[in-house]
């Protein structure tokens, strides 16, 4: 079996090893995954972030699982259509944002789980509902805000379950 990588993409003002990514990386390591986290700090342009993630992914010699938060989720989904992706785990993805609706990428043919907060005041939860409905993705809505850090235990449990489902389908 080839090596499996989980690649994290943080949000617009996030950090490559912020609280959420550190917690989710521990879950991934328990599943035997090699963890990568891309540093987009200082890169405001989404297209530049897509290019950077694509470069990172093309250097990894194994199966890829992409995990992203907000803008990072949008970037992951865009890249997932250009590299072989085993699964997408998306947190509060910045899909269908005003003025950028046409840039919302369709997912590849792989499992997609979306986690969003009911109280998100940055990316409306309705955007994830629309995306999940349109592409038949799994959707988990939590009593949380955009950052989802107050529900980190739930987010990690959902990631753990997602990784178990992927392993069972291998």
Secondary structure, DSSP 8 states (H G I E B T S, - for coil): ---EEEEEE--TT--TT-HHHHHHHHHHHHTT-EEEEE--TT---HHHHHHHHHHHHHT--SEEEEEEETHHHHHHHHHHTTS-EEEEEEES---S-TT-GGG-----SSEEEEEEETT-SSS-HHHHHHHHHHHT-EEEEES--SS-GGGHHHHHHHHHHHHHHHHHH-
